[in-house]
Amino acid sequence: MKTILDEDLIYEILSVVEEIPPGKVAAYGQVARLIGRENNARLVGKVLSRAGLYGSYPCHRVVNAAGRLAPGWPEQRKRLEAEGVTFRANGTVDMKRFQWDGE
C-alpha cells in the first residue's frame, strides 16, 4: 500500500524530531510509532532527508534502531559528539544510554 506524503504528515514527523533534546537520539521507527505509523520508519527517513526544505530541525538526532548513522552524512557524528553523545568502537550510538524516552 502506497503512503501519500502530504505536508501535514511531513510536519507531524518534524514536530516529533523537534522534541528530541540535545544529547539524545531517537530511532526512525520510534518516530514512526510516535505519529501512529509504526511500520513507516523508511518514510521518516525519506522526510528527514528533505527536512531542510521545511526549516531547521535536529535531524542529526535520528539514527537507525541499531544506532547506525545516516550513510553519506559525516556531519551527523560531529553534531552528536558536540552534544555529548559518544560512540561505540564500531561507530554506533549506544541506544541504551542515549535513546530519548519520548514515548
C-alpha positions as CSV (number, residue, x, y, z in Angstrom):
1,M,0.0,0.0,0.0
2,K,1.4,3.3,-1.0
3,T,1.6,6.1,1.6
4,I,0.7,9.6,0.4
5,L,3.2,12.1,1.7
6,D,1.5,15.4,2.3
7,E,2.6,18.4,4.2
8,D,0.6,17.6,7.3
9,L,2.4,14.2,7.6
10,I,5.8,15.9,7.0
11,Y,5.2,18.4,9.7
12,E,3.9,15.8,12.1
13,I,7.2,13.9,11.7
14,L,9.3,17.0,12.0
15,S,7.4,18.1,15.1
16,V,8.4,14.9,16.9
17,V,12.0,15.3,15.7
18,E,12.0,18.9,17.1
19,E,11.2,17.5,20.6
20,I,14.3,15.3,20.8
21,P,16.5,17.0,23.3
22,P,20.2,17.7,22.8
23,G,22.4,14.7,23.8
24,K,19.7,12.2,23.0
25,V,18.7,10.2,19.8
26,A,15.6,8.6,18.5
27,A,15.3,5.7,16.0
28,Y,13.4,6.2,12.8
29,G,10.9,3.5,13.9
30,Q,10.4,5.3,17.2
31,V,9.5,8.5,15.4
32,A,7.1,6.5,13.2
33,R,5.4,4.9,16.3
34,L,5.0,8.3,17.9
35,I,3.0,9.5,15.0
36,G,0.9,6.4,14.8
37,R,2.6,4.8,11.8
38,E,4.7,2.1,13.4
39,N,5.5,0.4,10.0
40,N,6.8,3.6,8.3
41,A,10.4,4.0,9.5
42,R,11.6,4.4,5.9
43,L,9.0,7.2,5.4
44,V,10.5,9.0,8.4
45,G,14.0,8.7,6.8
46,K,12.7,10.0,3.5
47,V,11.1,13.0,5.2
48,L,14.3,13.7,7.2
49,S,16.4,13.6,4.1
50,R,14.5,16.5,2.7
51,A,13.8,18.3,6.0
52,G,15.9,21.3,5.0
53,L,13.2,22.3,2.6
54,Y,10.8,22.9,5.6
55,G,13.1,24.7,8.1
56,S,15.8,23.9,10.6
57,Y,15.2,20.6,12.5
58,P,17.6,18.5,14.6
59,C,17.5,15.6,12.2
60,H,21.0,14.6,13.2
61,R,19.4,13.2,16.4
62,V,17.7,10.4,14.5
63,V,19.5,7.1,13.9
64,N,18.5,3.6,13.0
65,A,17.4,1.1,15.7
66,A,21.0,-0.3,16.0
67,G,22.4,3.2,16.5
68,R,23.9,3.5,13.0
69,L,24.2,6.9,11.4
70,A,22.7,8.0,8.1
71,P,25.0,7.0,5.3
72,G,26.9,9.7,3.5
73,W,26.4,12.3,6.2
74,P,29.7,12.6,8.2
75,E,28.5,15.8,9.9
76,Q,25.9,13.8,11.8
77,R,28.5,12.3,14.1
78,K,30.2,15.6,14.7
79,R,26.9,17.2,15.7
80,L,26.0,14.4,18.1
81,E,29.5,14.4,19.6
82,A,29.2,18.2,20.2
83,E,26.0,17.4,22.2
84,G,27.8,14.8,24.3
85,V,26.8,11.7,22.5
86,T,29.6,9.1,22.5
87,F,30.1,6.2,20.1
88,R,31.0,2.6,20.5
89,A,34.1,1.2,18.8
90,N,32.0,0.1,15.9
91,G,30.8,3.7,15.3
92,T,27.3,3.2,16.5
93,V,25.4,5.2,19.2
94,D,24.8,3.3,22.4
95,M,21.0,3.3,22.2
96,K,20.5,2.1,25.8
97,R,22.4,5.1,27.1
98,F,21.4,7.8,24.6
99,Q,17.9,6.9,23.3
100,W,15.3,9.5,24.0
101,D,12.4,8.2,26.1
102,G,9.8,10.4,24.4
103,E,7.4,7.6,24.2
